[in-house]
Amino acid sequence: ASNPKARSLNTPESEMGEMIRRVISHEVGHALGLPHNMKASAAYPVEKLRDGKFTQEYGIATTIMDYARYNYVAQPGDKNIRYIRQLGPYDHYSIDWGYRFTGKSAEDEFPTLQSWIEAKGDDPMYSFGSGFPRFDPKSQTECIGDDNVIATEYGLKNLKIVAQNLVNWTSTDGQNYDDLEELHGELVGVYGRYIGHVITNIGGVYETLRTSDDKRNVYEPIPAASQREALSFLEKEFFTSPNWLLTKDIALKLSAQGSLDKITSRQARLLNSLLSGDRLKRIEEGEFLSTEAFTLVEFFDKLESIMFDGSSPDRLKRQLQRDYINRLIALITKSEKPNTFLNSDAASIIRSTLKERSKSLKSLTSGDRLLKAHYEELMDRIEEFLED
């Protein structure tokens, strides 16, 4: 949206060449022994990624070894922006650390190398995080900027512009709409990626790798205020139906049926991620670790008010409500394998939430025939489960 050179499938050779050089640089980094560093993309303030002078000098992440592939934060009208990743200060630092000769043996070198680490230890420019497992919002793939809520807000602004222009930017006279279909799939996928970056904040934990001589903690639960901010953002950009992802102009050029399934299936995957057992366990443990925690009760109360806000749900929201009820039931359904989640506060709250939702649905089974049928279906699913 902000880079006119990207508004065509005929990518200029200079741009393609630069992207290929950066992929090769990344792989050469592996050949030199460098691992992925997914925390490098969280070192730069989001607003700096809209600064032409800054991005031209520092790129969009501190290392080529991050999966920070392109600058999705920059907005239309921003000047002299670098959009493609490049080598950064962490690359120079890590190669220096790994290859510079500072002593006659590993033992001789150790004090010098350790002093370099200690000197850089609290500087975000030299932070390291593998990105796996996915519980640290500052260590995520395909993510840039130090605040992924703000970065995602910028990213979605651009994506909405792309959606409005996708037919024109992917169509060629005399050709069919195969390119439009492929790129629309990418559009939906990128939307899911951006939303996923924000979801990681909920039940998230910061990881700062330390050695035992540093007495500070390795793990720190995300502050409650940040988790609430993330959930409020999701209320606006995820739980409010993203109908802009599939305009009639696009849908009627793609297929006789099934176009809407792209959106609903992506939303279901995101909802399942938000309601993953591991995430709920981290929220539960956060209550034990912090006196001002974002609690399970607060999470489910807020989620209920978002899912059933009193408005008349459209097609996407009705499907999301079905997926929500199904997911809650699946979380506390017994299986043959040992499931420690079944014996937890989260399981108790989910069961209580389902009981309360069943009662509330009874008052909604009137009026519009479609909505009545929809709410009766949800109520039947819950009651069937509770009766087992």
Secondary structure, DSSP 4 states (H G I P E B T S, - for coil): ---GGGSSSS--HHHHHHHHHHHHHHHHHHHTTPPP-GGGGGSS-GGGGG-HHHHHHH-SSS-TTS---B--S--TT--S---B----HHHHHHHHHHH---SSSHHHHHHHHHHHHHHHTT-GGG------STT-TTS-TT--SS-HHHHHHHHHHHHHHHHHHHHHHH--TT--SHHHHHHHHHHHHHHHHHHHHHHTTTT-EEE----TTS-S-SEEEPPHHHHHHHHHHHHHHTSS--GGGS-HHHHHHH-SS-HHHHHHHHHHHHHHHHT-HHHHHHHHHHHHH-TT---HHHHHHHHHHHHT-SS---HHHHHHHHHHHHHHHHHT---SS--GGGSSHHHHHHHHHHHHHHHHHHTTSSSSHHHHHHHHHHHHHHHHHHH-
